[in-house]
Amino acid sequence: MRTPFENPLFDTEGAIYMGSRRDPNNCTVGLFGVPYDGTTSFRPGTRFGPAAIREVSNGLETYCPQLGLDLEDLAFVDLGAVDIPFGAPEPVIDQVRQATRTVLELGLKPLMLGGEHSISSGAVAAVAEQHPDLVLVQLDAHADLRDEWLGSRHSHACAMRRCLDVLPSQTLLQLSIRSGSRQEFNELERSHRLMADVAALEDALIPLHGRPIYLTVDLDWFDPAVLPGTGTPEPGGYVWSDFAALVAVLKRHRLIAADVVELAPQLDPTGVSAVLASKVTRSLLLLLGQHQ
């Protein structure tokens, strides 16, 4: 069955996130998936992430007690999956940029489900075209600041380096990174972009109040004890209460776009990783929708 919104960039077959519509008219947030894992360097499978997040979403309540908000009160659309080519990341990232532009042209705040982290630069580029003062906040185990990795400048290990290439403001805040090369950590120290914890991020955002924020959530930021379903797990991570503290901070700021990436659901036979990722998605939908 065709949806009221038809665009060759999006494939609407498959699961839909709970409570979402297929028609973008009168909606506030536009959800879409990018099932890509062409540059994964350890364990593949993130191409299955967007579908898994949708499939388990009906196991959650629509109401978030922390935010006091309910998805039933939010008009948001699930546009489906971006129709991407197989193979090299460059055309995929370009397709993501075009898809994100389409979401913005519809008057929607984009929320992208990945897929691997390399896709984020396409979405950030499109949002930054409209908002050159954009602030990028990264949740991740890894710095992702390499200029190239395994012969690719668009590897998921280069995600933030490529985002900086398309971010006019150069304002990047990286929360609680715990893995990277010596060169990457030297850069983090020099740049003062590394936030040790949520409290440090809260302080850093005070002088940026009112500026638009893009939040990129690499799910390996969470400890593998609570989210084992990711391609490059890194011990020493974070739990739900840490993410809830971040949500409380972002509620006071102007979140205009976000992504959730690096879920590899087949690596977690319990399915708990997909449930956590879906709950992260619910929080972000509600944050994006709180300011109409």
N, C-alpha and C positions, 0 to 999 in steps of 0.2 A: 504494500500500500504506500503510495507516494504521500509525502508530507505537504502541508501548505507552503513550506519554504523549500524550494528546490534550487540547488546550486551544485555545479559539477565538482566543486572543491570538496564536498562532504558526502560521505556514504552513511545513510541513516539505517542501514540494516543492523540488527543485533539488539543488545540490551540497552536500556535507557535508565539514567539515574533517577532514583525515586523522587516523585513529585514534580518532575520536570515536564515541560511541554515540548512539542515539536514545531510549534509556530512561534517565531520570535516577536510577533506583534505584541506590543504593550509589556514586553519583558524588560528586565533590568540587567540580568547576567546571562552570558552565553557560554555554555560548557561545550568543550569539544575534545576529542581524543586524537593522539598521534601514535599509532602502534608501530614504533620503529626501534630497532636495537642493532643497527648496522655497524656501530663502532665499539660495541661492548668488548672490554679487554680481559675479562675474567670469566663470568658466567652469564650467558645470554638469557633472554626470556622476557625482557621488559616490553616487548611488543604485545604481550598478553595483558599488560597492566591496566590499560584503560577499560577493557571489557570486564576484568575482574572487579575493579572498583564499582562499576555499575551493577554487576550481577549480585554483589553482596549488600548493596545499599538498602535493599528492602528489609534487611535484618536490623536496621537502625531505626530509632525513633526520629520523627521529623523535628522534634523539639530539642533544643540545646539549652539545658538548665544554666550553664555558665553564662551564655550570652542573653538568656531570657528571650530568645528569638525562635521562630518556628518556620520551617520551610513551607508550611502550608500558607503562610502569609507572604511568601516571596514568589513573584512571577519570574521564572527563569526557564531557559530553553536548553535542551540538549541537542546540539546541531549534528551530532554523530561523529564519525571518524574522518579526519582529513585523508583524502585519497592521495597517497604518497607513492612515489616510484620506489622500487627495490634497488638496493645497492648503495652507492656513495652518499654521504650525508649532505653535500652541497645542494643538490636539487630538492632534498627533503626540507632543509632549512628554508629555502626560498619558498617552497609551498606553504610551510608554516607561517611565514611572513605574510603571504598573500591571504591565507585563511584568517589570520588575526586582524588584518586590515578589514576584511569583510565583516568580522564580528564588530569591530569598532564603527564601521560605516552603518551598521544596523542600530547604532546607539546603545550597544551592550558593553558591559565590562567583561573582558575575557578571562575564563578559567580553563586552562589547558591541562589535560591528563596525559602523561607520557607512559610509556616510551622512555628512552634514555635522555640524559641531560643535555646532549648536544643540540636538541631541538629548541632549547630556551632562547638562544640568541635570535632566532627568527621572530619569536613572539616579542621579545624585548625591543628589537629593532622597530617593529610596527607600532608598538605603544609609544616608544620614544619619538617617533615622527610627529605624533600629536602632542607629546608632553616632553619637550627637550630638557626640562628640569627634573626629570624622573629620577627617583631614588630606588636603587635595586638592593633588596635585602635577601641574602642567601642563607638558607639552612642546609648544612651539608657536613658530612664527615671529612670531605676532601676539599682542598683549596681550589682545584680545577683551574689553575693559572698557567699551566704549561702552554707554550706556544705551539707545540706539536707533540703527538704521541703515536707511536707505532706508524709513523709516516703520514699521519693525518693532522691537519691544522684544525679540523672540525670534530676531533674525537671528543667523547664525553669527558675526557680528562682535561680538555681545553675549554670547557663550557664558559667559565667566567672570563677568560682571556678574550674569547670571541664576543661575549656580551659587552665588555669594555670597549671593543672596537666600534660598537654601534650605540654606545651610551654617551650622548653629548655632555651630560653633567659630570661624568666620571665619578658619580657618587655611588659607591658600592660598600655595603656593610655586610661583613661575613661573620656569621654567628657560630662561635664555638667550634671552629675547624680543628680537627685533631689528626689529620693525616695529609702528608704532602712531601715534596722534595725539600732539601735544604734551601734551594734557591727560592722556592715558593714561600717558605716561612720567613726567609730574610726579607722578601718583598712585603709580606704581611706586617712585619715589624716596622719597616720603613714607612709604609703607607698609612699606618694606624687604622686600617680597615678591619682588623680582627677584633671582634667583640668577644670578651671572655665568657659572658653570660648574658641572660636576658636583661638584668639590671643595667649592664653596660650599654646594651643596645637602647634601652629606654632613655638613658642619659644622652646618647648620641643623637637620638631623634628629636630631642627638645628643640634645638635650633633649626630643625628641618620641618617643624610643625606647619601643616598646610600644604606642603609639597606632595605631589602624587607619588605613591609607592607601588612598586612591583615586588611581590614576594615569590621567590622560587624555592620550592621545598623538595630537596633531594631526600628521599625517605631513608637513605642510609645514615642520615643525621641521628635517627633513633638507634638505640642500642640493639644489636642483633638478638638479644634475649627477648625483646618485645616485638621486633620486626626482622625475622630471619630471611624473609622473602625479598632479597635484593641482591643484585649482581656482585657488588663489591662491599660486603659487610665489614665493619670496622669496630672492634670492641672499644668500650669506654664511652658509649653514646648516651642518649637521653631517653626519657620516658614521657608518658602522656602529660604528667603534671608540668613538665618543662614547656611543652607545646602550649598548654593551657595558659601558662604565665605569659607567653608571647602573644597569644590571642587577646589577653586582657590589655596588653600594651597597644596592639594594633587597633583595638576598638576605638582608641582615642585619636587615631590618625586617618589619613586619607588613602586607603587601599583601593587602587583602581584596576589591578590586574594581578593574576597569580598563576602558578603552575605547580603540579604535583607530579614528580617524575621518579623513575628508577624502581618501581615495583616490579618484581619478577615473581609472580604468584606461584608458579609451579615449584619453586624452591622451598615453599612452606606448605607441606601437606595438611597442616591444621587449618589453613585458611585465615588465620588470625592476622597475618600481615595485610591481606586485602581488606579486612574489616577495619583495621587501624587507618589504612590509607583512605578508605571511604569516609571514616569519621573526620579525618583531616579535611577532606573535600567538603563535607557538610559545614564545618566551621568556616571555611573560606567562602563558600557560597553565601553564608549569612553575613559575614563581614563585608563582602562586596555589595551585598544588597541593602545594608543598613542605611546608606545615604542614597536616596533615590535621585 
